[in-house]
Amino acid sequence: MSRVIPIVVLGLALVAGCRTMDAAASASVADGSTRERAVVIRAGSEMAGIAQEGAWLREHFPGCVKREQSLIVDGRRSYDVVKVEVDGVTHEIWFDITSFLGKW
């Protein structure tokens, strides 16, 4: 019995550590550079979601000019892919818009 308790405690510590690392890793990679790193927009309507996209772009790419925008549907997820230009450099930003697409 005395060996079972340390193993259970170690197992619980590993599970808790993995959950913490997963959350931190997810937050750190949501830079919008790829579909896998898409910026997740949570909004109740398309108008609110579009406003959040704009706010994110202004914060991360001040002075950018929107050049192109595409809707990508991949299985159960929907993405806005926005190309912006800043100082002559084009950036492609992926937004996960699943939460608000089609909600008016």
Phi and psi restraints in degrees (range 20) as a CNS / XPLOR table:
assign (resid 1 and name C) (resid 2 and name N)
       (resid 2 and name CA) (resid 2 and name C) 1.0 -66.9 20.0 2
assign (resid 2 and name N) (resid 2 and name CA)
       (resid 2 and name C) (resid 3 and name N) 1.0 -25.0 20.0 2
assign (resid 2 and name C) (resid 3 and name N)
       (resid 3 and name CA) (resid 3 and name C) 1.0 -80.9 20.0 2
assign (resid 3 and name N) (resid 3 and name CA)
       (resid 3 and name C) (resid 4 and name N) 1.0 -27.1 20.0 2
assign (resid 3 and name C) (resid 4 and name N)
       (resid 4 and name CA) (resid 4 and name C) 1.0 -68.4 20.0 2
assign (resid 4 and name N) (resid 4 and name CA)
       (resid 4 and name C) (resid 5 and name N) 1.0 -40.9 20.0 2
assign (resid 4 and name C) (resid 5 and name N)
       (resid 5 and name CA) (resid 5 and name C) 1.0 -62.3 20.0 2
assign (resid 5 and name N) (resid 5 and name CA)
       (resid 5 and name C) (resid 6 and name N) 1.0 -48.9 20.0 2
assign (resid 5 and name C) (resid 6 and name N)
       (resid 6 and name CA) (resid 6 and name C) 1.0 -60.6 20.0 2
assign (resid 6 and name N) (resid 6 and name CA)
       (resid 6 and name C) (resid 7 and name N) 1.0 -37.1 20.0 2
assign (resid 6 and name C) (resid 7 and name N)
       (resid 7 and name CA) (resid 7 and name C) 1.0 -65.9 20.0 2
assign (resid 7 and name N) (resid 7 and name CA)
       (resid 7 and name C) (resid 8 and name N) 1.0 -42.7 20.0 2
assign (resid 7 and name C) (resid 8 and name N)
       (resid 8 and name CA) (resid 8 and name C) 1.0 -63.4 20.0 2
assign (resid 8 and name N) (resid 8 and name CA)
       (resid 8 and name C) (resid 9 and name N) 1.0 -44.2 20.0 2
assign (resid 8 and name C) (resid 9 and name N)
       (resid 9 and name CA) (resid 9 and name C) 1.0 -62.6 20.0 2
assign (resid 9 and name N) (resid 9 and name CA)
       (resid 9 and name C) (resid 10 and name N) 1.0 -43.5 20.0 2
assign (resid 9 and name C) (resid 10 and name N)
       (resid 10 and name CA) (resid 10 and name C) 1.0 -62.5 20.0 2
assign (resid 10 and name N) (resid 10 and name CA)
       (resid 10 and name C) (resid 11 and name N) 1.0 -43.5 20.0 2
assign (resid 10 and name C) (resid 11 and name N)
       (resid 11 and name CA) (resid 11 and name C) 1.0 -61.1 20.0 2
assign (resid 11 and name N) (resid 11 and name CA)
       (resid 11 and name C) (resid 12 and name N) 1.0 -43.8 20.0 2
assign (resid 11 and name C) (resid 12 and name N)
       (resid 12 and name CA) (resid 12 and name C) 1.0 -64.6 20.0 2
assign (resid 12 and name N) (resid 12 and name CA)
       (resid 12 and name C) (resid 13 and name N) 1.0 -39.8 20.0 2
assign (resid 12 and name C) (resid 13 and name N)
       (resid 13 and name CA) (resid 13 and name C) 1.0 -63.5 20.0 2
assign (resid 13 and name N) (resid 13 and name CA)
       (resid 13 and name C) (resid 14 and name N) 1.0 -41.0 20.0 2
assign (resid 13 and name C) (resid 14 and name N)
       (resid 14 and name CA) (resid 14 and name C) 1.0 -65.5 20.0 2
assign (resid 14 and name N) (resid 14 and name CA)
       (resid 14 and name C) (resid 15 and name N) 1.0 -42.0 20.0 2
assign (resid 14 and name C) (resid 15 and name N)
       (resid 15 and name CA) (resid 15 and name C) 1.0 -63.5 20.0 2
assign (resid 15 and name N) (resid 15 and name CA)
       (resid 15 and name C) (resid 16 and name N) 1.0 -45.8 20.0 2
assign (resid 15 and name C) (resid 16 and name N)
       (resid 16 and name CA) (resid 16 and name C) 1.0 -63.1 20.0 2
assign (resid 16 and name N) (resid 16 and name CA)
       (resid 16 and name C) (resid 17 and name N) 1.0 -40.7 20.0 2
assign (resid 16 and name C) (resid 17 and name N)
       (resid 17 and name CA) (resid 17 and name C) 1.0 -63.6 20.0 2
assign (resid 17 and name N) (resid 17 and name CA)
       (resid 17 and name C) (resid 18 and name N) 1.0 -40.4 20.0 2
assign (resid 17 and name C) (resid 18 and name N)
       (resid 18 and name CA) (resid 18 and name C) 1.0 -65.0 20.0 2
assign (resid 18 and name N) (resid 18 and name CA)
       (resid 18 and name C) (resid 19 and name N) 1.0 -41.4 20.0 2
assign (resid 18 and name C) (resid 19 and name N)
       (resid 19 and name CA) (resid 19 and name C) 1.0 -63.4 20.0 2
assign (resid 19 and name N) (resid 19 and name CA)
       (resid 19 and name C) (resid 20 and name N) 1.0 -41.8 20.0 2
assign (resid 19 and name C) (resid 20 and name N)
       (resid 20 and name CA) (resid 20 and name C) 1.0 -65.1 20.0 2
assign (resid 20 and name N) (resid 20 and name CA)
       (resid 20 and name C) (resid 21 and name N) 1.0 -42.9 20.0 2
assign (resid 20 and name C) (resid 21 and name N)
       (resid 21 and name CA) (resid 21 and name C) 1.0 -67.7 20.0 2
assign (resid 21 and name N) (resid 21 and name CA)
       (resid 21 and name C) (resid 22 and name N) 1.0 -39.4 20.0 2
assign (resid 21 and name C) (resid 22 and name N)
       (resid 22 and name CA) (resid 22 and name C) 1.0 -61.5 20.0 2
assign (resid 22 and name N) (resid 22 and name CA)
       (resid 22 and name C) (resid 23 and name N) 1.0 -44.8 20.0 2
assign (resid 22 and name C) (resid 23 and name N)
       (resid 23 and name CA) (resid 23 and name C) 1.0 -63.5 20.0 2
assign (resid 23 and name N) (resid 23 and name CA)
       (resid 23 and name C) (resid 24 and name N) 1.0 -43.4 20.0 2
assign (resid 23 and name C) (resid 24 and name N)
       (resid 24 and name CA) (resid 24 and name C) 1.0 -65.9 20.0 2
assign (resid 24 and name N) (resid 24 and name CA)
       (resid 24 and name C) (resid 25 and name N) 1.0 -41.5 20.0 2
assign (resid 24 and name C) (resid 25 and name N)
       (resid 25 and name CA) (resid 25 and name C) 1.0 -64.8 20.0 2
assign (resid 25 and name N) (resid 25 and name CA)
       (resid 25 and name C) (resid 26 and name N) 1.0 -42.0 20.0 2
assign (resid 25 and name C) (resid 26 and name N)
       (resid 26 and name CA) (resid 26 and name C) 1.0 -62.0 20.0 2
assign (resid 26 and name N) (resid 26 and name CA)
       (resid 26 and name C) (resid 27 and name N) 1.0 -43.5 20.0 2
assign (resid 26 and name C) (resid 27 and name N)
       (resid 27 and name CA) (resid 27 and name C) 1.0 -66.2 20.0 2
assign (resid 27 and name N) (resid 27 and name CA)
       (resid 27 and name C) (resid 28 and name N) 1.0 -37.0 20.0 2
assign (resid 27 and name C) (resid 28 and name N)
       (resid 28 and name CA) (resid 28 and name C) 1.0 -76.1 20.0 2
assign (resid 28 and name N) (resid 28 and name CA)
       (resid 28 and name C) (resid 29 and name N) 1.0 -20.6 20.0 2
assign (resid 28 and name C) (resid 29 and name N)
       (resid 29 and name CA) (resid 29 and name C) 1.0 -101.6 20.0 2
assign (resid 29 and name N) (resid 29 and name CA)
       (resid 29 and name C) (resid 30 and name N) 1.0 2.1 20.0 2
assign (resid 29 and name C) (resid 30 and name N)
       (resid 30 and name CA) (resid 30 and name C) 1.0 -81.8 20.0 2
assign (resid 30 and name N) (resid 30 and name CA)
       (resid 30 and name C) (resid 31 and name N) 1.0 61.6 20.0 2
assign (resid 30 and name C) (resid 31 and name N)
       (resid 31 and name CA) (resid 31 and name C) 1.0 -98.2 20.0 2
assign (resid 31 and name N) (resid 31 and name CA)
       (resid 31 and name C) (resid 32 and name N) 1.0 -2.6 20.0 2
assign (resid 31 and name C) (resid 32 and name N)
       (resid 32 and name CA) (resid 32 and name C) 1.0 81.4 20.0 2
assign (resid 32 and name N) (resid 32 and name CA)
       (resid 32 and name C) (resid 33 and name N) 1.0 5.2 20.0 2
assign (resid 32 and name C) (resid 33 and name N)
       (resid 33 and name CA) (resid 33 and name C) 1.0 -74.5 20.0 2
assign (resid 33 and name N) (resid 33 and name CA)
       (resid 33 and name C) (resid 34 and name N) 1.0 -22.2 20.0 2
assign (resid 33 and name C) (resid 34 and name N)
       (resid 34 and name CA) (resid 34 and name C) 1.0 -145.8 20.0 2
assign (resid 34 and name N) (resid 34 and name CA)
       (resid 34 and name C) (resid 35 and name N) 1.0 171.4 20.0 2
assign (resid 34 and name C) (resid 35 and name N)
       (resid 35 and name CA) (resid 35 and name C) 1.0 -59.8 20.0 2
assign (resid 35 and name N) (resid 35 and name CA)
       (resid 35 and name C) (resid 36 and name N) 1.0 -42.1 20.0 2
assign (resid 35 and name C) (resid 36 and name N)
       (resid 36 and name CA) (resid 36 and name C) 1.0 -65.7 20.0 2
assign (resid 36 and name N) (resid 36 and name CA)
       (resid 36 and name C) (resid 37 and name N) 1.0 -24.8 20.0 2
assign (resid 36 and name C) (resid 37 and name N)
       (resid 37 and name CA) (resid 37 and name C) 1.0 -109.7 20.0 2
assign (resid 37 and name N) (resid 37 and name CA)
       (resid 37 and name C) (resid 38 and name N) 1.0 24.7 20.0 2
assign (resid 37 and name C) (resid 38 and name N)
       (resid 38 and name CA) (resid 38 and name C) 1.0 -58.5 20.0 2
assign (resid 38 and name N) (resid 38 and name CA)
       (resid 38 and name C) (resid 39 and name N) 1.0 144.2 20.0 2
assign (resid 38 and name C) (resid 39 and name N)
       (resid 39 and name CA) (resid 39 and name C) 1.0 -77.5 20.0 2
assign (resid 39 and name N) (resid 39 and name CA)
       (resid 39 and name C) (resid 40 and name N) 1.0 118.9 20.0 2
assign (resid 39 and name C) (resid 40 and name N)
       (resid 40 and name CA) (resid 40 and name C) 1.0 -84.5 20.0 2
assign (resid 40 and name N) (resid 40 and name CA)
       (resid 40 and name C) (resid 41 and name N) 1.0 122.2 20.0 2
assign (resid 40 and name C) (resid 41 and name N)
       (resid 41 and name CA) (resid 41 and name C) 1.0 -103.8 20.0 2
assign (resid 41 and name N) (resid 41 and name CA)
       (resid 41 and name C) (resid 42 and name N) 1.0 122.0 20.0 2
assign (resid 41 and name C) (resid 42 and name N)
       (resid 42 and name CA) (resid 42 and name C) 1.0 -109.5 20.0 2
assign (resid 42 and name N) (resid 42 and name CA)
       (resid 42 and name C) (resid 43 and name N) 1.0 114.0 20.0 2
assign (resid 42 and name C) (resid 43 and name N)
       (resid 43 and name CA) (resid 43 and name C) 1.0 -149.2 20.0 2
assign (resid 43 and name N) (resid 43 and name CA)
       (resid 43 and name C) (resid 44 and name N) 1.0 157.4 20.0 2
assign (resid 43 and name C) (resid 44 and name N)
       (resid 44 and name CA) (resid 44 and name C) 1.0 -89.8 20.0 2
assign (resid 44 and name N) (resid 44 and name CA)
       (resid 44 and name C) (resid 45 and name N) 1.0 -10.2 20.0 2
assign (resid 44 and name C) (resid 45 and name N)
       (resid 45 and name CA) (resid 45 and name C) 1.0 -150.9 20.0 2
assign (resid 45 and name N) (resid 45 and name CA)
       (resid 45 and name C) (resid 46 and name N) 1.0 163.6 20.0 2
assign (resid 45 and name C) (resid 46 and name N)
       (resid 46 and name CA) (resid 46 and name C) 1.0 -63.7 20.0 2
assign (resid 46 and name N) (resid 46 and name CA)
       (resid 46 and name C) (resid 47 and name N) 1.0 -39.0 20.0 2
assign (resid 46 and name C) (resid 47 and name N)
       (resid 47 and name CA) (resid 47 and name C) 1.0 -61.0 20.0 2
assign (resid 47 and name N) (resid 47 and name CA)
       (resid 47 and name C) (resid 48 and name N) 1.0 -44.9 20.0 2
assign (resid 47 and name C) (resid 48 and name N)
       (resid 48 and name CA) (resid 48 and name C) 1.0 -67.2 20.0 2
assign (resid 48 and name N) (resid 48 and name CA)
       (resid 48 and name C) (resid 49 and name N) 1.0 -39.9 20.0 2
assign (resid 48 and name C) (resid 49 and name N)
       (resid 49 and name CA) (resid 49 and name C) 1.0 -64.7 20.0 2
assign (resid 49 and name N) (resid 49 and name CA)
       (resid 49 and name C) (resid 50 and name N) 1.0 -42.9 20.0 2
assign (resid 49 and name C) (resid 50 and name N)
       (resid 50 and name CA) (resid 50 and name C) 1.0 -63.2 20.0 2
assign (resid 50 and name N) (resid 50 and name CA)
       (resid 50 and name C) (resid 51 and name N) 1.0 -38.9 20.0 2
assign (resid 50 and name C) (resid 51 and name N)
       (resid 51 and name CA) (resid 51 and name C) 1.0 -63.1 20.0 2
assign (resid 51 and name N) (resid 51 and name CA)
       (resid 51 and name C) (resid 52 and name N) 1.0 -39.6 20.0 2
assign (resid 51 and name C) (resid 52 and name N)
       (resid 52 and name CA) (resid 52 and name C) 1.0 -67.2 20.0 2
assign (resid 52 and name N) (resid 52 and name CA)
       (resid 52 and name C) (resid 53 and name N) 1.0 -38.3 20.0 2
assign (resid 52 and name C) (resid 53 and name N)
       (resid 53 and name CA) (resid 53 and name C) 1.0 -59.3 20.0 2
assign (resid 53 and name N) (resid 53 and name CA)
       (resid 53 and name C) (resid 54 and name N) 1.0 -47.6 20.0 2
assign (resid 53 and name C) (resid 54 and name N)
       (resid 54 and name CA) (resid 54 and name C) 1.0 -60.2 20.0 2
assign (resid 54 and name N) (resid 54 and name CA)
       (resid 54 and name C) (resid 55 and name N) 1.0 -42.1 20.0 2
assign (resid 54 and name C) (resid 55 and name N)
       (resid 55 and name CA) (resid 55 and name C) 1.0 -63.8 20.0 2
assign (resid 55 and name N) (resid 55 and name CA)
       (resid 55 and name C) (resid 56 and name N) 1.0 -41.3 20.0 2
assign (resid 55 and name C) (resid 56 and name N)
       (resid 56 and name CA) (resid 56 and name C) 1.0 -62.5 20.0 2
assign (resid 56 and name N) (resid 56 and name CA)
       (resid 56 and name C) (resid 57 and name N) 1.0 -44.6 20.0 2
assign (resid 56 and name C) (resid 57 and name N)
       (resid 57 and name CA) (resid 57 and name C) 1.0 -63.5 20.0 2
assign (resid 57 and name N) (resid 57 and name CA)
       (resid 57 and name C) (resid 58 and name N) 1.0 -42.5 20.0 2
assign (resid 57 and name C) (resid 58 and name N)
       (resid 58 and name CA) (resid 58 and name C) 1.0 -63.6 20.0 2
assign (resid 58 and name N) (resid 58 and name CA)
       (resid 58 and name C) (resid 59 and name N) 1.0 -36.1 20.0 2
assign (resid 58 and name C) (resid 59 and name N)
       (resid 59 and name CA) (resid 59 and name C) 1.0 -72.1 20.0 2
assign (resid 59 and name N) (resid 59 and name CA)
       (resid 59 and name C) (resid 60 and name N) 1.0 -41.8 20.0 2
assign (resid 59 and name C) (resid 60 and name N)
       (resid 60 and name CA) (resid 60 and name C) 1.0 -94.8 20.0 2
assign (resid 60 and name N) (resid 60 and name CA)
       (resid 60 and name C) (resid 61 and name N) 1.0 -21.5 20.0 2
assign (resid 60 and name C) (resid 61 and name N)
       (resid 61 and name CA) (resid 61 and name C) 1.0 -135.8 20.0 2
assign (resid 61 and name N) (resid 61 and name CA)
       (resid 61 and name C) (resid 62 and name N) 1.0 66.8 20.0 2
assign (resid 61 and name C) (resid 62 and name N)
       (resid 62 and name CA) (resid 62 and name C) 1.0 -56.3 20.0 2
assign (resid 62 and name N) (resid 62 and name CA)
       (resid 62 and name C) (resid 63 and name N) 1.0 135.8 20.0 2
assign (resid 62 and name C) (resid 63 and name N)
       (resid 63 and name CA) (resid 63 and name C) 1.0 78.3 20.0 2
assign (resid 63 and name N) (resid 63 and name CA)
       (resid 63 and name C) (resid 64 and name N) 1.0 8.7 20.0 2
assign (resid 63 and name C) (resid 64 and name N)
       (resid 64 and name CA) (resid 64 and name C) 1.0 -70.0 20.0 2
assign (resid 64 and name N) (resid 64 and name CA)
       (resid 64 and name C) (resid 65 and name N) 1.0 155.7 20.0 2
assign (resid 64 and name C) (resid 65 and name N)
       (resid 65 and name CA) (resid 65 and name C) 1.0 -117.8 20.0 2
assign (resid 65 and name N) (resid 65 and name CA)
       (resid 65 and name C) (resid 66 and name N) 1.0 124.7 20.0 2
assign (resid 65 and name C) (resid 66 and name N)
       (resid 66 and name CA) (resid 66 and name C) 1.0 -73.7 20.0 2
assign (resid 66 and name N) (resid 66 and name CA)
       (resid 66 and name C) (resid 67 and name N) 1.0 124.7 20.0 2
assign (resid 66 and name C) (resid 67 and name N)
       (resid 67 and name CA) (resid 67 and name C) 1.0 -104.7 20.0 2
assign (resid 67 and name N) (resid 67 and name CA)
       (resid 67 and name C) (resid 68 and name N) 1.0 -32.6 20.0 2
assign (resid 67 and name C) (resid 68 and name N)
       (resid 68 and name CA) (resid 68 and name C) 1.0 -156.8 20.0 2
assign (resid 68 and name N) (resid 68 and name CA)
       (resid 68 and name C) (resid 69 and name N) 1.0 152.0 20.0 2
assign (resid 68 and name C) (resid 69 and name N)
       (resid 69 and name CA) (resid 69 and name C) 1.0 -147.3 20.0 2
assign (resid 69 and name N) (resid 69 and name CA)
       (resid 69 and name C) (resid 70 and name N) 1.0 135.1 20.0 2
assign (resid 69 and name C) (resid 70 and name N)
       (resid 70 and name CA) (resid 70 and name C) 1.0 -133.7 20.0 2
assign (resid 70 and name N) (resid 70 and name CA)
       (resid 70 and name C) (resid 71 and name N) 1.0 148.2 20.0 2
assign (resid 70 and name C) (resid 71 and name N)
       (resid 71 and name CA) (resid 71 and name C) 1.0 -101.5 20.0 2
assign (resid 71 and name N) (resid 71 and name CA)
       (resid 71 and name C) (resid 72 and name N) 1.0 126.9 20.0 2
assign (resid 71 and name C) (resid 72 and name N)
       (resid 72 and name CA) (resid 72 and name C) 1.0 -120.6 20.0 2
assign (resid 72 and name N) (resid 72 and name CA)
       (resid 72 and name C) (resid 73 and name N) 1.0 124.9 20.0 2
assign (resid 72 and name C) (resid 73 and name N)
       (resid 73 and name CA) (resid 73 and name C) 1.0 -110.0 20.0 2
assign (resid 73 and name N) (resid 73 and name CA)
       (resid 73 and name C) (resid 74 and name N) 1.0 122.4 20.0 2
assign (resid 73 and name C) (resid 74 and name N)
       (resid 74 and name CA) (resid 74 and name C) 1.0 -128.4 20.0 2
assign (resid 74 and name N) (resid 74 and name CA)
       (resid 74 and name C) (resid 75 and name N) 1.0 95.1 20.0 2
assign (resid 74 and name C) (resid 75 and name N)
       (resid 75 and name CA) (resid 75 and name C) 1.0 66.8 20.0 2
assign (resid 75 and name N) (resid 75 and name CA)
       (resid 75 and name C) (resid 76 and name N) 1.0 -118.6 20.0 2
assign (resid 75 and name C) (resid 76 and name N)
       (resid 76 and name CA) (resid 76 and name C) 1.0 -95.4 20.0 2
assign (resid 76 and name N) (resid 76 and name CA)
       (resid 76 and name C) (resid 77 and name N) 1.0 0.6 20.0 2
assign (resid 76 and name C) (resid 77 and name N)
       (resid 77 and name CA) (resid 77 and name C) 1.0 -110.4 20.0 2
assign (resid 77 and name N) (resid 77 and name CA)
       (resid 77 and name C) (resid 78 and name N) 1.0 146.4 20.0 2
assign (resid 77 and name C) (resid 78 and name N)
       (resid 78 and name CA) (resid 78 and name C) 1.0 -124.3 20.0 2
assign (resid 78 and name N) (resid 78 and name CA)
       (resid 78 and name C) (resid 79 and name N) 1.0 140.5 20.0 2
assign (resid 78 and name C) (resid 79 and name N)
       (resid 79 and name CA) (resid 79 and name C) 1.0 -130.9 20.0 2
assign (resid 79 and name N) (resid 79 and name CA)
       (resid 79 and name C) (resid 80 and name N) 1.0 142.5 20.0 2
assign (resid 79 and name C) (resid 80 and name N)
       (resid 80 and name CA) (resid 80 and name C) 1.0 -98.6 20.0 2
assign (resid 80 and name N) (resid 80 and name CA)
       (resid 80 and name C) (resid 81 and name N) 1.0 125.5 20.0 2
assign (resid 80 and name C) (resid 81 and name N)
       (resid 81 and name CA) (resid 81 and name C) 1.0 -110.8 20.0 2
assign (resid 81 and name N) (resid 81 and name CA)
       (resid 81 and name C) (resid 82 and name N) 1.0 115.1 20.0 2
assign (resid 81 and name C) (resid 82 and name N)
       (resid 82 and name CA) (resid 82 and name C) 1.0 -114.0 20.0 2
assign (resid 82 and name N) (resid 82 and name CA)
       (resid 82 and name C) (resid 83 and name N) 1.0 128.8 20.0 2
assign (resid 82 and name C) (resid 83 and name N)
       (resid 83 and name CA) (resid 83 and name C) 1.0 -103.0 20.0 2
assign (resid 83 and name N) (resid 83 and name CA)
       (resid 83 and name C) (resid 84 and name N) 1.0 124.9 20.0 2
assign (resid 83 and name C) (resid 84 and name N)
       (resid 84 and name CA) (resid 84 and name C) 1.0 -122.9 20.0 2
assign (resid 84 and name N) (resid 84 and name CA)
       (resid 84 and name C) (resid 85 and name N) 1.0 157.1 20.0 2
assign (resid 84 and name C) (resid 85 and name N)
       (resid 85 and name CA) (resid 85 and name C) 1.0 -121.9 20.0 2
assign (resid 85 and name N) (resid 85 and name CA)
       (resid 85 and name C) (resid 86 and name N) 1.0 133.3 20.0 2
assign (resid 85 and name C) (resid 86 and name N)
       (resid 86 and name CA) (resid 86 and name C) 1.0 -134.6 20.0 2
assign (resid 86 and name N) (resid 86 and name CA)
       (resid 86 and name C) (resid 87 and name N) 1.0 121.8 20.0 2
assign (resid 86 and name C) (resid 87 and name N)
       (resid 87 and name CA) (resid 87 and name C) 1.0 51.5 20.0 2
assign (resid 87 and name N) (resid 87 and name CA)
       (resid 87 and name C) (resid 88 and name N) 1.0 41.0 20.0 2
assign (resid 87 and name C) (resid 88 and name N)
       (resid 88 and name CA) (resid 88 and name C) 1.0 80.9 20.0 2
assign (resid 88 and name N) (resid 88 and name CA)
       (resid 88 and name C) (resid 89 and name N) 1.0 0.1 20.0 2
assign (resid 88 and name C) (resid 89 and name N)
       (resid 89 and name CA) (resid 89 and name C) 1.0 -107.3 20.0 2
assign (resid 89 and name N) (resid 89 and name CA)
       (resid 89 and name C) (resid 90 and name N) 1.0 130.0 20.0 2
assign (resid 89 and name C) (resid 90 and name N)
       (resid 90 and name CA) (resid 90 and name C) 1.0 -93.4 20.0 2
assign (resid 90 and name N) (resid 90 and name CA)
       (resid 90 and name C) (resid 91 and name N) 1.0 134.7 20.0 2
assign (resid 90 and name C) (resid 91 and name N)
       (resid 91 and name CA) (resid 91 and name C) 1.0 -123.1 20.0 2
assign (resid 91 and name N) (resid 91 and name CA)
       (resid 91 and name C) (resid 92 and name N) 1.0 138.4 20.0 2
assign (resid 91 and name C) (resid 92 and name N)
       (resid 92 and name CA) (resid 92 and name C) 1.0 -106.2 20.0 2
assign (resid 92 and name N) (resid 92 and name CA)
       (resid 92 and name C) (resid 93 and name N) 1.0 121.7 20.0 2
assign (resid 92 and name C) (resid 93 and name N)
       (resid 93 and name CA) (resid 93 and name C) 1.0 -116.8 20.0 2
assign (resid 93 and name N) (resid 93 and name CA)
       (resid 93 and name C) (resid 94 and name N) 1.0 130.3 20.0 2
assign (resid 93 and name C) (resid 94 and name N)
       (resid 94 and name CA) (resid 94 and name C) 1.0 -101.0 20.0 2
assign (resid 94 and name N) (resid 94 and name CA)
       (resid 94 and name C) (resid 95 and name N) 1.0 128.0 20.0 2
assign (resid 94 and name C) (resid 95 and name N)
       (resid 95 and name CA) (resid 95 and name C) 1.0 -117.5 20.0 2
assign (resid 95 and name N) (resid 95 and name CA)
       (resid 95 and name C) (resid 96 and name N) 1.0 130.0 20.0 2
assign (resid 95 and name C) (resid 96 and name N)
       (resid 96 and name CA) (resid 96 and name C) 1.0 -84.8 20.0 2
assign (resid 96 and name N) (resid 96 and name CA)
       (resid 96 and name C) (resid 97 and name N) 1.0 111.5 20.0 2
assign (resid 96 and name C) (resid 97 and name N)
       (resid 97 and name CA) (resid 97 and name C) 1.0 -110.4 20.0 2
assign (resid 97 and name N) (resid 97 and name CA)
       (resid 97 and name C) (resid 98 and name N) 1.0 18.3 20.0 2
assign (resid 97 and name C) (resid 98 and name N)
       (resid 98 and name CA) (resid 98 and name C) 1.0 -54.8 20.0 2
assign (resid 98 and name N) (resid 98 and name CA)
       (resid 98 and name C) (resid 99 and name N) 1.0 -38.3 20.0 2
assign (resid 98 and name C) (resid 99 and name N)
       (resid 99 and name CA) (resid 99 and name C) 1.0 -66.2 20.0 2
assign (resid 99 and name N) (resid 99 and name CA)
       (resid 99 and name C) (resid 100 and name N) 1.0 -25.7 20.0 2
assign (resid 99 and name C) (resid 100 and name N)
       (resid 100 and name CA) (resid 100 and name C) 1.0 -123.0 20.0 2
assign (resid 100 and name N) (resid 100 and name CA)
       (resid 100 and name C) (resid 101 and name N) 1.0 -9.2 20.0 2
assign (resid 100 and name C) (resid 101 and name N)
       (resid 101 and name CA) (resid 101 and name C) 1.0 -58.7 20.0 2
assign (resid 101 and name N) (resid 101 and name CA)
       (resid 101 and name C) (resid 102 and name N) 1.0 125.9 20.0 2
assign (resid 101 and name C) (resid 102 and name N)
       (resid 102 and name CA) (resid 102 and name C) 1.0 83.5 20.0 2
assign (resid 102 and name N) (resid 102 and name CA)
       (resid 102 and name C) (resid 103 and name N) 1.0 4.8 20.0 2
assign (resid 102 and name C) (resid 103 and name N)
       (resid 103 and name CA) (resid 103 and name C) 1.0 -102.6 20.0 2
assign (resid 103 and name N) (resid 103 and name CA)
       (resid 103 and name C) (resid 104 and name N) 1.0 116.4 20.0 2
